[in-house]
Amino acid sequence: MATNILMPALSPTMTEGTLSRWLKKEGDTVRSGDLIAEIETDKATMEVEAVDEGILGRIVVPEGSEGVKVNAPIAILVDEGEDVPDAVEAAPAKKAEPAPQTAARNASDQDASNRIAPARTASSQTASGQTASPSQAAPAGKRVFASPLARRIASQKGIDLATLEGTGPNGRILRRDVENAKPVAPEAAPAPRGAPVPGAAPAEARRVPNSSMRKVIARRLSESKQNVPHFYVSVDIELDALLALRSRLNAASPGEGDGQFKISVNDMMIKAVALALRDCPGLNVQYTEAETLHFPEIDISMAVSIPDGLITPIIRQADRKSLREISAEARDLARRARDGKLKPEEFQGGTFSISNMGMFGVREFSAIINPPQAGILAIAAGEKRAVVRGDQLAIATVMTATLSVDHRAVDGALGAKWLNALRDIVQNPYSLVI
């Protein structure tokens, strides 16, 4: 009996996704547990396992299709020798398309910030009334079909997809086509004579479609900033004792693989934040309209930058783990986050977040709360600063840490108390190893 394979919901926030790649082809035998496809969700790209067994009779949704609704049929599974049905009731998937070239988006778009002005054709005019040259305009009516991954890589490498020939079905541009291409240098324009002409039209903007992840980040953080009453508390923390302890631990660590096992400052901050939450559990909470949830476990979400945005893999029960365990887990999670290989349970949940931009030399910043959590700590760079000890000036390595808190669940005094607890742990760091 023919069975529909449906688009799975791979995260609680997922309503649609992109079918990036089929791992089986029509006519292949499918067994329960076989990997059949790669689905790009609002969080990551994940492999999907088959639940039923049979023959993959027909692929309904081709790879590279965007906007495939959850529970929409994507393929048909049949028994051996069974005829494949002629039709299937499937919600149509949106194909990947570039921005409109001849008309602006429909005025009913809910988010005005996502509207894209129409691209100029060879006969269109600039704001100054001058006719755009053919080199500035996209060919009228030409569509570029490319997979989401190919679009992302092309954006990162500065490659114009319109210059590539696709090797996929129906000429679709795939990842390999972009990786084998070279960035196209822009056409050389004649050098202007004299001063720039006032009011001249700006150069044509490069249009990059927003990925599913970028749309979700924009929506969730906008909701957080608009609906969650943030307040911020900052404190300067001296790092010299922590850095000295780190040096001694790394010097004594055994070799691992091709190099030595190294504990980072971020690993130590994860453990310090977890211990501060254990000492001051009022921040390990979540606000709801009916009640405030107090969590018994301390699960730290750490912000990891990936090519298309950021994701927050979780160190579970961080207060109970050694620095070595935290370091190994954090490295593994960050690597798999960048490869898009995290499992849903590895980035869903968490009771408190940290965001570390110290490696970029940032002196101070404030982070937006990661809903539905009640707090996030922004960790800046450690730098040499003048400090006063008694009546004497001294030099110390100082880091500014800023706590963002949901005022519905946490009051200012409690936020300040928690930051003081964190500062005491970092400046007297032996509690991290005992």
Sequence and secondary structure as in RCSB ss.txt:
>XXXX:A:sequence
MATNILMPALSPTMTEGTLSRWLKKEGDTVRSGDLIAEIETDKATMEVEAVDEGILGRIVVPEGSEGVKVNAPIA
ILVDEGEDVPDAVEAAPAKKAEPAPQTAARNASDQDASNRIAPARTASSQTASGQTASPSQAAPAGKRVFASPLA
RRIASQKGIDLATLEGTGPNGRILRRDVENAKPVAPEAAPAPRGAPVPGAAPAEARRVPNSSMRKVIARRLSESK
QNVPHFYVSVDIELDALLALRSRLNAASPGEGDGQFKISVNDMMIKAVALALRDCPGLNVQYTEAETLHFPEIDI
SMAVSIPDGLITPIIRQADRKSLREISAEARDLARRARDGKLKPEEFQGGTFSISNMGMFGVREFSAIINPPQAG
ILAIAAGEKRAVVRGDQLAIATVMTATLSVDHRAVDGALGAKWLNALRDIVQNPYSLVI
>XXXX:A:secstr
  EEEE    STT SEEEEEEESS TT EE TT EEEEEE SS EEEEE SS EEEEEESS TTEEEEETT EEE
EEE TT    S       B      SSS   TT S GGG       TT B TTS B  GGGS  TT    B HHH
HHHHHHHT  GGG    SGGG B HHHHHTS            SS  TT            HHHHHHHHHHHHHH
HHS EEEEEEEEE HHHHHHHHHHHHH  EETTEE    HHHHHHHHHHHHHHHSGGGSEEE SS EEE SS  E
EE EEETTEEE  EETTGGGS HHHHHHHHHHHHHHHHTT   GGGTS  SEEEEE GGGT         TT SE
EEEEEEEEEEEEEETTEEEEEEEEEEEEEEETTT  HHHHHHHHHHHHHHHHSGGGGT 
